[in-house]
Amino acid sequence: MTFASDRINANQETLVQQRYDMQSKERIARTSRFSFDPEKVMKHLRDHIIGQSAALDEIENMLITVKADFNASHRPLAVTLMLGPTGVGKTETVRLIAEAIHGKPDAFCRIDMNTLAQEHYAAALTGAPPGYVGSKEGNTLFDEAHLQGSFSKPGIVLFDEIEKASTEVIRGLLNVLDTGTLKLTAGTKTLDFKNCLIFMTSNIGAKEAQARLKLLSKLPKPIQKLAEFSKLDDSQITERALHKKFDPEFLNRIERILHYHAVPSEFVSTLVDLEVEKLNQRLQKQSRTVSLSEKATVFLSTGHDIRFGARGLSRRFRVLIEPQLARFIMQHPDADHIQIDFDGTRLTLQSQQIELSISHSNSLIHDITHNTKN
């Protein structure tokens, strides 16, 4: 079935491209070749990325421009750099875009730049030079299928933690950002990025920005507003660190530089709800669901360190919730819905199991209560 589905999709792409080419020749190609809906992509993003409205607005502008389909033919569709501290949703943004456009959150080519810290690692992107082992094979870290996409769907590439790569590796990307092509060192092959959305993430300046944020948080609100008005916020600190780290010729090839900020404390309860949603997605294969009481939500939200963003909250779920949930499921394998509460000292788990009686029309509800230590 997978092979048949792939063939059907390939045939549909071919028909769409032929129709588009015919309209272009007749100069009536008034519709975009791209099939994704920017509004649906943005709804998916805004449902899952919290507290980053300014950055998401720029993502929306980028997607609408790509969808309009008058992009330059000699460049990538878009080049976007996302700056900000850990756990604020930079990498998650790319995953969600891939999921909304391609149907799978891993449908993009991800290059972890922290693994390319040495100069000789440039060969991992451009291939081994002539005379070296592997030069004829043209091996590279890039996944061609994901970076090229298809006629109606753009490819997606993520250069994660770009500031941790060596200067030589970054220089090797200049042609990719400028012309949308990368010729492998051996000269045997050229990679095409012209149908590609290129994203980069960086934590550069985040440490200094968070130190400033911690200092400002101790000051009265009016002074905090004055500091923000005077351009003393974390965006300005990050911007200075960015220009100190990267050459102008590199930054000049980036279309959008987005600033992701530490998630304010008032959004923590929303992040808790998203973690519950992720947990329920993993429990779907067991036909189970989990919900939190208001007291449990408050408990998990209290004491959250905004410096660690959503990842810190995910870690709290793994440590406080998942072990107790796993123990409860092992003891009560028939539990369908599990309610998690907090009694002031510890988390408690309770299952509501519904059974239909054959001889009676009404349902019999059995409550099983199990308390575990925090």
N, C-alpha and C positions, 0 to 999 in steps of 0.2 A: 504493500500500500504506500509505503514511503516513496519508493521509486516512482510509482504511478503518480502520486501527488506532485513530486518534483517535476515530472514530465509535463503534467497539466499546467503547473505554474510557469514553466519555461515557455510553453506554447502560448499562454496568455500574454506573457511579457513580449514575445515576438510579435503577436498580433497588435498589441498596443503600440509598439515601436513602429511597425509598418504603417499603421493609421496615422501616427504623429508625423512620420516622414512624408507621407503623401500630403497631409495638410500643410506642412512647412513648404513644400514645393509649390503649392497653390497659394501660399501666403494667407492661409486662413487658420493657422494654428493658434487659436485664441484661448485654448484650454491648456492647463499645465500638464506636463507628462507625469508629474509626481502624484501618487495616489493618496498620500497621507493627508489628514485633516489637521491643520495647525490648532484649531480650537479644541479638538479632542486630545491632542498631545499636551496642550497646556493645561487642560482640566486634570489630566493624569498627573502632571507635574505639581500643580497647585494643591492637589489632594494629598500629596506625599512630602513635598518640600516645604518646610514651615519656617516662617520668619525671613524669607529672602525675596520679598516682592519686587524690589528694584532689579535684582539679577534676573528674575523670571520674566520681567517685562522686556528686558533686552533679548532673552532667549526667544520670546514670542516674536519680536521684530525680526530676528534672524530667520525663524522658521517661515514667517509670512513672505519674506523676501525670496527665500529659496523656492517656496511653493509657487510664486508668481512666474518663475521659470524664464527670467531674462538674465541669468547669471553669466558672468564672463566665461568664455569657453577655454581660457588658458590658465585658469586658477581653480583651486578647490572651491566648493560651494560656499564654505564659511570657515573662518579660523577664529576660535574663541579661547581666551585664557581666563580661567576661573581662579581667583585668589581668595584665601581665607584660612582660618584655623581648621584643625581636624574636627571631623564629625559634624560639619554644618550642611552637608549635602552636595558637595561638588561632584564626586564620583557617582553618587546616587542619581544626580541629574542626568548623567549620560546613560546610566542603566535604564532609567525610566523612559528616556527618549527612544532608546533602542527597543524597549518593550512596546511602546505605543506605535512605532513605525513598522517594526519587523515581527512583533508578536512574541519575542523572547528577550529577556533582560540581558542575556549574554551575547546578543547578536551584534557585537562590535569588536574591533581589534584593539586590544589593550596592551600598551607597552609600558612596563614598570621601569621608569627612568632611574630609579634608585639602584637598579642592577647594572647600570651603565656608567658607573662613576669613574672608570679608568679610560684613558684616551684610546687604548687599543680595542675597547668595546664598540667603537664606531663600526667595526666590521660586522657586528651583529645586526646592524640596520642596512648597511650598504653591501654586505657580502665580503668574502675574503678577496684580497687583491690578487692579480695574476701571479702565478708562481707559488702561491700558498695553498695548503690543503683545503679543499672544498671550493676553490675559486670557480671551477667549471660547473658545479652544481647550482650556483647562484642562491645559496641558502640565506634566508633572512628571517627576522622575527615577525615580519608583517604577515598577517593572514589576508591573502589577496581577495578571497571571497567576501570577507567582511568590509574591506576597505573600498572595494569597487562597487558593492551594492548591486542594483539591477536598474533597468531602464526607468521603472516607476518608483523606485525606492533608493534613497541615497545610502552610500556606505558611511560607516562611522568609525573614526579612529580616536583613541584616547591616549595621550602621552601623560601618564600619571606621575606627579611629583617631578615636574620638568627641571626644577632648580637643582636636583641632586645628580643630574647627568653631567658628564665632563664637557668642557668647552668644545672639544672636537666633535662630540656627538651632536651637540646643539647646532654647530656650524653645518653639520651634515644634513640638517633639516631645512636649511634656508631655501634650497630649490623646491622642496616639497611645499613649503608655505607660499612661495612666490609663483612657481609655474605649475604646480600640481603634478610634478613628475619626479621620480627618483631613479636614476640610472645606476644599476649595481656596478661595483668597482670593476668586475671582470669584463664589463661591457656586453654581457650576453643577454641582458634583460632590462627592461624599464618598467617600473611600477607606476600605475596611473592613479592619481588622487583627485582627478577633476570632477568626479561624481561623488565627492566625499565631504562629510562634515568633520572637521578636525577640531578636537577639544584638547586643551591642556589644563592641568591643575597644578597648583603650587601653594605651599604653606609659607612661602618666603615672607618675612616680616611679621609672621603671626605671633612669635614669642614676644617681640617688642610691643606689638599692638595689644596683646592680652595683659602685659604688665601695665601699660597705660590705662587700659580698661579697668583693671583692678584698682588702680590709684584713683581714677575718676569716680568709681562707684562709691568711694568713701566720702566724696564731697557732696555738698547740698545740690539739689536738682537745678537751681538757677545757674550755678557755676558749671554744671555738666552741660547745660544747654549752651552756655557761652563758649565753652571749649569746642563743642561741635560746630557752632557758628564760626568760630575762629580757625576752622580747618585743622583742629588738633585731634580729630578722631582717628580710629584705626585705619581707615582707608588711606589717609595721607601718609601714615607711617609705612604702610605696605607699599604704596606707590614709590616712596623714596628707596626702599630696599630693593624693589623691582628694577629700578633704573641703575642702581649700584651693581646689581648682579649681572644683568644682561646688556649686550651691546645694542645701540640704537638700530642697527641693520636688522636685528632679530625682532625687536619690539615693533619696528615699522611694518612688519609683515603680518601683524596681528590686527584683525579688524575690531574685535570687541574684547575689552578687559573688564571682567565682572568682579565685583567685590562681594563675597559672602561674609556675613558677620556672625559673631557668636549669637546663638539663639537666646533671646530674652527669656527670663524666668517665667513670664506669664504664658509662654507657649509650651512649657514642660508637660502639662497635663495632656495636651494634644499629641506630643511625642509618645506619651505613655499609651494613648489610644492606638497609635500607629504600630507600636510594638505588639500590642494585643492582636491587631489585625494580622501582622506577620506570623505570630504564633498560631493563630487559627488557620492560616494558609498551610502551615506545616502539619496541622492536625487533621486536615481534610481527608487524607488517605485513610485515617482511622475513623472517620465519620464522627469526630468529636468537636466540641466548641468550648471555649473558655471565655469568661467575662470577669471583670473586676468590679467590686463594689466601690462606692464613692470613697469610703475610708481607705481601701487598698490603693486607690489611685492617688489619694493625698499622701499616703505613706511612701509610695514609690517616687513621688514628685519631690518630696521634702529632702533637702540636703543634696540635691543634684548640683554638680559642679559644671557651670556653663562652659568652662574651659575645654571640657572633653566632648561637648556636643552630644549628638544622638548616639555615638558609639559608647559613651559612658553609661547611658541609659540602657543600651542593649546589654552591656556587661552586667548591669545590675539585675536585669531579667534573668540572664544565664545563671547568676549566682544565687539569687533569692527565690525566683519563681520556678525555674525549670527542674531543679533537683526535687523539690517538693511535689511538683506536678507529676514527674516521672514515677516517684514512689507511690503517689496516690493512684495513678493508672495501673501500676503493677498490682496493687492491692484490690482495686475495683475495676477489673477489665471491662465490665459492662456499662461503665459510666459514659453517658452521651454528652451531657452538658455539665461543666464544672464551674462553680461560682467560687471566686477567691475573695476573701474578706480579711479585714485586719481588726483584731479585737483590742488594740491598744498596746499589746506586748508582742504579739506574734501573728503570722499569717495563718488563716484557716481555710480549708478547702471543703466544699460541700457539693455533692452530686445530686441532681434531680433526675431520676430515672422514671420514664413514663411507660407503662405496660397497658395494653388494651385487653380487657377481659372478654372472653368469647360469650359468656353467659350474661354479661351485663353491658349496657350501652355506654356507661360512664367509665372514665379512666381511673386507674388506681395509681396514686403517686407515692413513691417510696423515697424518702430522704435518707441519705447516708452521710453522716457527718464525720469528718476526720481532721483532727488538729495536729499540726506539726510545728515544731519549734522554728523560730526565725533564724 
